[in-house]
Amino acid sequence: MDPRLAQDAAGLRKNGAVILSMCLENGIPKERILIQMPATWAAIEAAKGLELEGLQTHLVDVYSYGQAVAAIDSGVSVLQLNVGRINDWYDKNPGAIRDPSGPRETQAMAKAGFAELANPGLPLVNKIYNYIHHSSKGTKLIASGMRTKKEVVSLAGCDYLVVGEQILNSLAKTSTLEGYNDGLHASGNDDGMKAAMSPDQAAGAEVERVRVDASNFKDALGLIGSDLLDADVKRAVEDATRLEPIFLNRVGGQE
Amino acid sequence: MDALERFSCVICDSLTLASEGQRLKSASVSRRLLAGIMANPTSFGRMKFSIEQARMYQNEDLGIRSGFSKTQLQVTKAMVNVAGLLLESSVEQTGRVGADGIIDSFSARCSVLGARCSRLTTTDGSLRRCLSRWIRAWLRTRRG
């Protein structure tokens, strides 16, 4: 989608129709298209309409629980969180509380260098996964931006994990008990890794119910959501504005 | 990696030069990706050609209906052309192509593929477990 339309629901729907029309011209079937948009309120509203028309939508730049709930309730097909950017934001804003429901001592100890600062993006993925399984909307969840192997493994069970090439290579070289038979272990089911998320676990988990609409969406985004979503949209608009003259000049210059 | 793939579908986040000609699980086309393809002096020849083709795109009816400028339509067409090329040559049969986006990472893979992927790994794991059980039984028989 054209990021300049990120705050214009009607414009985004028109853009979706243009993409669909062009894809059909190129022989790309409707069911193989995912329309990607930043998770602004306008995009969430547009996604609802596009999904009803049979176009699948993929909302990115999700940084808060309320934002995710609004997107899931509108029936988006795919939701993507960037856990690395969430952690970066907390690193840049040390005054922000990483885990509002956890003990303050943990964060104080971590700040003092006696423990590792937890990435708040990881429990957020878990919380959203649980909500999806309680909502029966069928939304798929993607986690991206994991910076370490440990972060990737701690999200095992999430529908999709988008991982950097370096971590992928490192994971491929890491051995687990699976496939290794020393003749001393009786259990064939223990491979040393357990899913952090699963439909069974989600079914038993408590889910926080929030109601998000146009009037309270800004509050649902929170400080982190507003900051990062605005920055992402701004950067994409700059990209789009910069691309058009390059597209016209460079491609023309090669002819 | 095998153990992780039993629980989640793992997707690489970058399109490298080596990816050309390889089967990808999914692909997402963004304006930044277009700029990257155009700026690359040596690779992505077919994609560059498909972008050049988009510059000739004219559809007045679509322009009137959407209110988009000619350039906006041409850029969108360029992205759709690249998406089509990826779908035809690179993305797996059941994978999907994301049309535009703010991020330039590769994204979702369809649930059908996900289901198939988990079934395959489960079968693989079961086979391995079955084999190790058989070896343990054979060792016990020998010791006995």
Interface residues (C-beta under 8 A of the other chain):
Chain A: M1 D2 P3 K14 N15 A17 V18 I19 S21 M22 C23 E25 N26 G27 I28 R32 I33 L34 I35 Q36 M37 P38 Q56 H58 V60 D61 S77 V78 Q80 N82 K140 I142 S144 V152 V153 L155 A156 G157 C158 D159 Y160 L161 V162 V163 G164 E165 L168 L171 A172 T174 T176 E178 G179 N181 G183 A186 G188 N189 D191 G192 M193 A195 M197 S198 D232 V233 R235 A236 D239 A240 R242 L243 E244 I246 F247 L248 R250 V251 G252 Q254 E255
Chain B: M1 D2 A3 L4 R6 F7 S8 C9 V10 I11 C12 D13 S14 T16 S28 S30 R31 R32 L34 A35 M38 K48 I51 E52 R55 L62 R65 S66 G67 F68 T71 Q72 L73 Q74 V75 T76 K77 A78 V80 N81 A83 G84 L87 G95 R96 V97 G98 A99 D100 G101 I102 I103 S105 F106 S107 A108 R109 C110 S111 G114 G125 R128 R129 S132 R133 I135 R136 L139
